[in-house]
Amino acid sequence: MENSSINNKKFDELLKKYQEHAKKHGFRLNKNADIVKNLILALLKKKEKYGEYYCPCRIINPIDNKSNKKIICPCVYHKEEIKKDGHCHCYLFVK
């Protein structure tokens, strides 16, 4: 891993969580392993910095915790985006 504070176990656990989520809901993770790796690393960094797995493609509102809950990955928007566009905004999940 590029960031020594993010270990392989956390990475693997989060990857497995998102793989299971995708399978359960009828979509999958992006086939591009580099995109998935970079997004998982970004999610782990957000967790380390902010305490939650905030979607890397969404802006965290420093004064509105309620809005921020909507962007914890998998965010409330991802299913509709996949249905409409074939992928979520950050391209982690795809049809």
N, C-alpha and C positions, 0 to 999 in steps of 0.2 A: 504494500500500500504506500501511496505517496506521503500520507500523513501518519507519522508514528503514533499519534494519539488515537488514531482510528485503527483498531486491530482487525485481523482477518475474521475472527469469530463474529464480531458485530456485523461486518460486511456480509458474511455468509448467511447469518440469521435474517437480516433485512431482505436480502435477495430471495431467500426461500419464502418469506412472508409475502412478498409481492408476486412471486411465481404462483403461490397457492391462491392468492386473491384473484389473479388474472384467470386462472383455470376455473375457479368457482363461478366466475361471472361471464365466462364464455369469450374471453379475449386472451391475449398473451403479452409477454414482454417483447420489446423491440428485438428484432433479430440481430441488430448491430450490437455486439458485445461491448464495444467501446462506449457507445452512448449509454447503455445500461450501467456500466461500471462508473462512468463519470456522474451519472445521476444519483446512483447509490452513494457515492462518495460525497456528493453535495448534500444529500439528505442527512448523512451522518454528521457532517460539519454543522448543518443547521441544528440538529439535535444537541450537539455539543455546545453550540453558542446560545441557542434560544430555549432549549429544553423540549422541543417538539420536532417532528420530522416535517417541517414546513416545505411545501413544494418549491423546488428551486426556481421555477418559472413564475412564481407569484411574489408580489411585494408584501412584506410584513408591515402591518399598520402598528406603529409603536403605541398608539393610544386606544386601539379598539380590539380588545381581546376576543370579543364575540366574532368579529370578522375573521380574525386569525384562525379560529377553530375550523372554519370552512376550508382552509388551505393546508390542513394537515394531510399529508399524503397517505392513502389515496384521497384526494380532495373531493369535495361534494360535486365538482364540475366534471370529473373525469368520465363518468359513464355517458353523459349527454354528449360530451366532445367526441368520444369514441363512436357513438351512434351517428353523429352528424358528420364528423371529419375523418373517421377511420383510425383516429389516434387521439390521445389526450394532448393537452397543450405542450407538455415537455417531451412528448414522444416516448415516455417510459412504457405506457400501455398502448397496444395496437389491436386492431381486429384480427 
